[in-house]
Amino acid sequence: MGRVGSLVLLLTLALPALVGCADVRAEVGPGDAVDRYLDRTLPEGPGITVAAARGGELTHCAGRGLADRAAKTPATCDTVYDVMSVTKQFTAAAILKLEMRGELRVGDRIGRYLPHVPADKRAITLHQLLTHSAGLPESLGDDYDPVSRAQVLTGAMRARLRSAPGKEFHYSNVGYSLLAAIVEKVSGRSYERFLAEHLFRPAGMTRTGYVLPTWKRDQVAVEYDRHGRSQGRPLDHPGAPDGPYWNLRGNGGMLSTARDMFRWHRALMGDTVLSEAAKRKLFAPHVRVPELDGAYGYGWVVMDTDDGRVAWHDGGNDWSLATVAEFRRDDTWVFWVSNHAYQDGKWNLEDGQLKLTQGVAERVRRRA
């Protein structure tokens, strides 16, 4: 899960070239401008939902292609997808929410909340977990290995560090699973239930979670591999009764819709979920990402560009791909997710995902 490393060079090259680019005929509205841009840009085949907003207004939200090919179910604004590593921003927000409540501090060492921390990891802080600078490995196995919380904690404490805590950026899904465990320890609630009660419900999000929302099966997109073979729905993959196993929990696997992701964007514009101080931490460029003229915040990649500050994150697996971007200067927001991101010899949506994101944002701005 999580393709930050593979996107570093792409983003560095794509953003400067796209600022102010691409002439387009006068359109009758932002939705039409986005549609026509997507007509020219996207290949035929993948199921995809694209949403865009300016400020508090959702200006475009529609699906293209099929969410389920066998049933010929079209992708829509309300199709449920796995948003993969976009989940990390929810985990980061949960930690900041607990800090707002006075129940922890991001500068705390993990030994305050986790048992049996060995000497080489005693200096690790919550801040370092949030910024991928704790030195922990990227993973401890496959996402769908039947691993419990206790097993993830044991594995993380036994793992060899890639660098000393606080010294280097190393993208780590393990670190975000530890953060989910800390949310449970501090709050006394399950990770998903804490998010549902303190993040999603205040934001008006009713279609986001692991297992708590009551989706109908046909609302959830089927995922397809690069050969077009069905990989089932995210809920078909192995997991525990209360959500994914712990190699995935907290760092990925969250299900959501484009409309709910817009509600999250709108909540981050105000103080419904997080205070201004907490949001400054969320979007601050804390730790430089190698090869990128930017940094990692808390669950977001942060860059300063000609478009102002851009916060973004992607999520990906072998089948699907998602990207969300907050253009902080003018409150432009773009989210898209595909259930078939790759096909041999025809397309690889990852190759142009930031170009696609920036192109949609440009069309929304021109009609503002």
Number of C-alpha atoms within 10 A of each C-alpha: 22 24 16 18 14 11 19 17 14 17 19 17 14 16 18 13 10 17 14 11 10 10 6 11 7 9 14 9 15 23 21 15 22 23 18 15 17 16 12 8 13 15 12 11 16 24 26 28 28 26 26 29 24 21 15 16 13 18 19 21 22 19 21 21 20 23 31 22 16 9 9 10 17 18 26 23 18 18 22 29 30 32 28 25 29 26 26 30 22 23 27 27 23 24 26 25 22 18 14 15 10 9 12 19 16 17 11 15 17 22 16 12 18 15 12 11 19 11 8 13 23 15 17 22 21 26 23 27 27 27 29 29 29 28 25 28 19 17 20 20 14 12 21 15 15 15 20 15 16 12 14 21 20 14 16 21 20 13 15 13 15 16 15 15 21 18 13 19 22 19 24 23 27 27 26 30 26 26 27 25 23 21 26 17 14 13 14 10 13 15 23 24 17 18 21 20 12 17 22 23 13 16 23 14 20 18 21 26 21 23 17 14 13 10 12 8 11 14 18 23 28 27 26 26 18 18 12 16 11 17 14 14 20 20 18 9 12 14 19 14 9 13 19 26 22 28 27 28 29 29 30 29 26 25 21 24 27 29 24 20 22 24 20 19 23 22 20 18 17 14 14 14 22 21 14 13 11 18 18 13 17 23 23 19 22 20 21 19 23 14 10 18 15 23 21 27 26 29 25 26 26 28 26 15 15 12 18 12 19 22 25 25 24 28 24 23 15 13 20 27 28 28 24 25 24 23 21 17 10 13 17 23 31 29 27 26 27 30 28 30 27 24 17 10 8 11 18 16 20 21 14 16 21 24 19 22 21 19 22 28 24 21 23 23 14 13 15 9
